Amino acid sequence: MKPHILIVEDIPTLAESYAAYLRREDADVAIVETGAAALASLERKPANVVVLDVNLPDMSGLEVLQRIRANGMPCEAIVVTAEGSVNRAVEAMRFGAFDFIVKPFSADRLRVTVRNALERRRMADQIATIQEEGGAERFAGFIGRSLPMEAVYRILRSAAPTNATVFVTGESGTGKELCADALHRLSKRRNGSLVVINCAAIPRDLLESEIFGHIKGAFTGATSDRKGAALQADGGTLFLDEVCEMDLSLQAKMLRFLQDKQVRRLGEDSPRPTDVRVVCPTNRDPQTEVAAGRFREDLFYRLHVVPVELPPLRERDVDVLMIARAFLETFAKEDGRAFRGFTPEAEAVLMAYHWPGNVRQLQNVVRSVVVLNDGEFVTPDLFPREILSGAGSARLPISPPPPPAFVTRELLEPQTPPAPTTFTPSQPQPVAPAARSLRPLEDVIRETIEQAITQCGGSIPKAAALLDVSPSTLYRRIQGWESADGVKLADVVME
């Protein structure tokens, strides 16, 4: 089905021009002249994108936008404004508009903005569909609703009712044991045992006994019979953590166990039947281990029936904040603290940091904050120093780009042609040759702030977190440049 675009413009010639600009797009375009007509049209036929003029004859475009949001209409709004009403356009963005464009504008400018809005609406609809199919902020012990995690949830829902072996990969701290627990609780084996064996934590000469068991006298020190994890998990799930740490000789016995579904304890003559579901996680690349000769290829294919790859926390977008808030609520309740949230600046730090230790590291950071402090909201100064310094360097390219001006959303899109810089640097004063390498301090500060805001997608709070300053510091400096250059603060994208 073609996307539907609604143009709300009371000047017919402009409205027809906008429609002509969008003719090459594969979309249905409709035109109305008033806010009331726009709302009525949206009730009859929802639009994917609304191109909305701020000044309408019957009501403000901002009022139309507020009603769209209040009624939960699933569409993206692009606000069209004249030079004198940019502040109102920025206000519209705070009400939920996708973007704003200033008259007059080119056909390419409108087309690029509409394409970006359509893509955002498509992604939002896709997320909503996934959530309607069962997705939510929490799933079987996991927290988060990012697209990478929704893909994991779908695999777990499909694999859990079966007996198929599941091979879980992912960095340390991504939740591999939680994945095994989810598979067990969602399966028909939930009334059986979930038995966990960490192959990396048990000495190699004892690992076979831990998995398959032994009888009394089977070896020196075997003073009594031992059932072993494979028999303990009969009717349930066996979780073999870091399976790539097994010796090759034990891998051969594991392959036989998986094929025959029988266990022969050390020192015992007769095998015993067992019915277990095996889940094998590792933070190594199993195919690399196979290529290096450290892991049997036949065992890999026997285990690698249903692969699940857990994404690192740095790829899970706003899941970071959801998980941090959940940890904060839990720990504050446990320790009798008053914390009930993070400040926007603290959340910007959490989002900017790259989390090499993944969820486990985030859990420890929040636990440390709660144990050592108290208050209503967590502020950036309560985080460990390594989090603040790491957030300051996270997600920046090795070679920063040339100093840009403050940017709007369009300048960040790859389809948009380069736009002129917003701020015009003052002309340098003549200096002596020996001093030409020096620059005024204020120019250096301004360039650094501009680069930070650009790297953060136009978000001043995120830029402030990267620069380890308060957002109010950046706002004050920008306002000072307004006075000097005649540039409005509204020209800066604020999130």
N, C-alpha and C positions, 0 to 999 in steps of 0.2 A: 504494500500500500504506500502511495506517495505521501510524503510529509505535507502537512497543511500549514501555510504561513498566512497570518492575518496582518494587514497593514491598516493602522489607525491614523489617519491624516485628514484634516479638514480642508486642505487646499487640493482640489482635484488634480491640478497639473503636477504637483509634487507626488501625489499618490500614484498617478499613472507612470511617472518617471521611475519611482521605486519598483513598481510591478514590472516595468520594462527591464530594469537592471537584473531582476531575478528570473527572467524568462529562460535563460539557459540552464537554470537549476531544475532538477527533476522534482518539482513540487507543485502543489496546487496553491494558488495565491488568490486571496480575497481582499477586498477593500471596504472599509467603513469610515464614516466621517466624524462620529461622535463617540464619547465614552460609553454612553448607554447602548448604542448600537454594537459596540465592541463586546460588552458584557453579554448582551443577548445572543450575539453570534457565537461566543464561546460556550454558552449554555447549549446551543443547538448542535454545534460541531466543535469539539476541542481542537485547539491549534497546537502544533509543536513549537512554533515560534510566533511571537507577537512583536511587530515593529511599531512602537508606540510613541507618538508625538507627545511632548510634555504639555503643550498649550492646545487644549481642545475647547470648542465653543460651549459645551455644557458642564464640563468638570475638568479638573486637573488630571493629567496623565498619572500623577502619583496616586490619586484616589482610585483610578482604574487598577493600578498595580496592587494597591492594598486590598482591593476587593478580590482580585485574582488569587492573591496569596491566602486571604481569609477563607475563600471558598475551596481552597485546595486544588485549584485547576492545574493540571500537569503540563505546564508550558514554560518556555524561556522567554523573557521580555528583553527586547533591545530598545532602549530609550533614545529618541531623537530629540535633540535640543539645539537651540541657537547659542551663540557665543555668550550672551548675557545670562544664560540660565544654567551654566555648567554646575554651579553649586547644587541646584535642584536635581540635576542628573546624578550627581554623586549621592545625594540623599536617596534617590530612587534605587541605587545599587545597594544601599543599606537596607532597603525594603525588600531586596531579593532580586533586583534586575540582574540579568546576565552581564550586560555591558551598556555603554552609551556611545553615541557618535554625534559629532557636532556638524551642523549645517554650515556651508555646503560640503558634500562629500562625493567621492567618485563611485562609479558602479562597482569597481573592484573592492573598495572599502566596505560597501554594504554586503557584497557577496561573501567576502571572507568572514565577516562578523556573523552572518546568517549561517554559514557552514559550520562555524565553531559552535554556535548555539544549538544547531541540529545535532551535532556530535555529542554535546553535553546531554541533551535530552535523551538521545539514544542510550547513552551509558546509564543515565538515571532510570530509564524504563527497564533496562536489562537488570539492574540491581533490584528494582522493585519486583520484577518477575521472579528472580531467584529467591527473594525473601518470601514471596507468596507461596512458593513451593516448599517452604519449610525453613528458610534462612532466617536468622535473627542475630541479635548481638551475642547470644550464648548458644552453644551447641555441644551437648554431651561433655561439659567441662571446659570446652574452649570458649574464649571470648573474642569477638570480632566479627565483622561482616564485610571485610574487604573481598574483592573478587578472587585473589589467590586462595583465601581461606574458604570461600564458598565452593570453589572447585574441590578442595579437600573434603568438605562436608558431603558433597555429592558422592564422592568415591566411598567414603565411610558408610553412608546410608545404603549404597548398593552392595558393598562387600560384606557388611556385618552379618546379614542373615545366612550367608554361605559358610562353607568350611574351607574356602580357599586360603592359602597362605598369603600373608600380606608382608611386603618388604617396604619398610619405611626408611626414607633417607632425609637428611636435613642437618643443618649445623647444630652444634651443641647448644642446648637451651631452647630449642624451638618447640619442644613439647612432644617428643616421640613416645615417652611412656604414657602421656595423656592420650595419645592416639591409640595405643594398645588398650587402655582402659575403656575408651569410647567403643572400640570394636567389640570388646567383651560384653559391656553393658547393653549394647544394642543387639546382641546376638541371642540365639536360642541357648547358648551356653552360660547365660548370665547367672544361673544358679550353681554352676561349677566354680572351680577355683581359677583365679588369675595368678599364675606363679611366675615370678620375675627372677631371671638369672642374668647377672652382669658378667659377660665373658671377659671383659677387660679387668675386672676387679678381683677375680679368683685366680690363684696360681695355676699355671697350665697343667701341672701334674695332678691337680685336684679337680679340674673342671669336668673331666669325664665322670668322676664319681658324683659330682654335684648334679649333673644332668641325668645320668642313667642309674645312679645308685650303686650299692655294693652289698655283699653279704659279709658277715663276720668272718675275719681271717683272710679276706681277699687280698690284703696287702698289709704291710707293717703299719700298725696304728688303727686298723679297722677292727675296733673292739666290739662293734655291734652292727646289726643290719641297718642299711640306709635305703630309704625308698627311692630317693632321687626326684628331681623336678618333673621329669617326663611322666612318672607314675602319679605324682601328687596332682598334676594338672589333668588327669584322666577325666574326661567329660567337660573340661574347661579349656583354658587358653594358656599356652606356654609362651612367655615373652623372653626371647633370647637377645638381650641388649648387646650391641657391638659384636655381632656374630662374626665379623671379619677378623676378630682377634683369635679365633680358634686355630689350633695346629692342624696341619693337613691330615694327620692320622685321625684326629677326632672328627674332621669334616667328613671323612669316608664313613665313619660310624653314624654320623648324623644323616647322611644320605640314605643309608640302609634303614635307619629308623623311620624316615619320612616315606620311603617306598613300601616297607612292610607293615608299618603301624604296629611294630612290636619293639619291646625293650628287653635287652638282656643285661641284667646287672652284673657288675664285675664279680667274678668268682661263681656265678650262677650258670647252670647248664641249660636250663630251659628258658626260652623267651616268654615274655608276658605281653598279651595284647593291650593296647592303650588307644584311646580315642582323644586326641588333642588337636587344637587348632593353633598353629604356630604363627607368631608375629615376630619379625626380625628387623630391628632398627639398627642403623649405623650412621655415623657422621663421616665415614669415608666414602669414596666413590667406588662401589663394588666392581664396576667394569675395569677400573684402573687396577684394582687388586687382582682380578682375574688375569689381566694382561701381564702383570708382573709375576704371575705364578704363585701368589700367596693365597689365592682362593680358588677352589675347584670350580671349573666352568659348569660341570653337570650339577653341582650343588646350587650354584647361583641360579640356574634356570629352574631348578626344583623349588627354590624359595621365591623367585621373582615372578610370582603368578599375578598378584595385584600390586603394582607399585604405587606408593604414596610419597610424594615429595613435599615436605613441610617447608613453606617459604620462610626466609629469615625475617626478623621483625622489621628491618629497615625497608622491606618491600611491602609492608602491610598497611601503609598509609595511616588513616585515623584509628586503626586498631590499637596503635600505641597509646592513645589517650583513653580509649575504652578500658584497656587492660590496666593502665595506671590508676584510673579512677576506681576500678574494682578492688585493686590492691589497697588503695588508700582507705576505702570504706571498711574493708576487712580488718586491716591493721589498726586503724583508729578505734574501731569497736573493741578489738582484743586488748589494746593497751590503754583504753580510757582517754583517748585524745579527742580534741574538739574539731579536728580537720574535717572539712566537708567539700573540699575541692581544690583545684589549682588556679592560680591567676592566669590570665591570658599570656603573660610573659613567660610563666613557668611552662605552660603548655607549648609555647613556641620553642622553648629549649628542648623539651621532650621530643618534639617533632623533628628538630634539626639534628639531634644526635644520631649516630649511625648504629648504636647498640650491637657491638661485636659479640657480646654474651647473650644477645637475644632476650627472650622473656625472662629467663632466670636472672639476668643482670638487672632488668627493669624491676623485678620483684625485690631484689636486694637493695636497690637504690631507694625505692619507696619505703621499704621496711626501715632503712637507716634514717630517713627523714622523719618518720613517725616516732621512732625510738628516741631520737636526739632533740626533737623540737615539739612545740605545741602551738596551736593557733587556729584561726578559722580557715585560712587558705594557705597553700604552699606557694612560696615565692621563689624565684630563681636562686637567691642567696642561700637557700637551705639545701641546695643540691651539692654533692661532692664536687670538688674543684675539677676533677677529670671530666665530669659531665659538662660543665660550663666550657672548659677549654676545648673539649671534643666537639661540642655543638658549634663552637666558633669556627672550626675548620671543616665541618662536615659538609658534604655535597657541593664543594666548590671545585671547579676545574683546576688542574695543575697549573695551566697557564691562563690567568684571567684575561677576559676580553678587554678591548680598549674601553676607557671610561665612557659609559653611556649616560644619557640624561635620564630623568625619571620617566618611567614608561607606563603606558596603559596596556590593557590586556591584548589589544591587537598587535602591538609591537612585539609581543612575545610569541605570536603564532608564526609558524614557518612559512605560511602562504603570504603573509603580509609583506609588501615591499618596504624597504628601509624608510623610516620616517625621520624628519629632521629632529635634531635634539631640542629638548624643551628649554634648557637653560643656555644662554649664550655667554661663554666665559668673557670676562672683562679683558680688554687688550693689555698685554704685558707691558710694563714700563721698561724703558731702556736701562740696561744694567751693564756693569763692567764685564768684560769677557770672563774673568775668573769666577764670577758669581752666576754665570748663566745656568749652571747645573742646579742651582738652588731655586725653590719655588715657595711662594707664600704658604704659610701653614694652613690658612683657611681654605686655599685651593686643594691642598692635599686631603684635608678633612672632608671637604665636599665631594671630592672624587671617590674617596673610600665609601662614604655613605651611599652615593649613587650606585656604586658597584654592588654593595650589599643588598640594596633594595632590588636591583635587577636580578641578582642571583636568587632572591627569595620570591620571585614572581610578583613583585610589586607590594608585598606585605611588609608594612613598617614594623609591626610587632615581631615578626620573624627576623627581620634585619637587625632589630635592636638586640634580640637574643644572640645572634651571631657576633655582634660587635660588643656584647657584654655591657650594654648600657640600657637605660630605661627608654621605652618608646616615647615618653614625653620629651626626652632630650632631642630625639630626632625631629619630633613635631615642632619644637621651638626653633631648631635650626632652619627647617624648611620654611617656617613662617617668616624668619628673618630674611631668607632669600626671596620670598614673595615681595617683601617691601623693597628690596634692592633691585630685583629684576622684573617686577610686575607680573610674576607667575603665580597663579592661584594654587593653593594647596589642593583644590579639587582636581587638579590635573594629575595628581598622584593617586594610583590605585591603592585603596586602603581596605584591608580585610579585618 
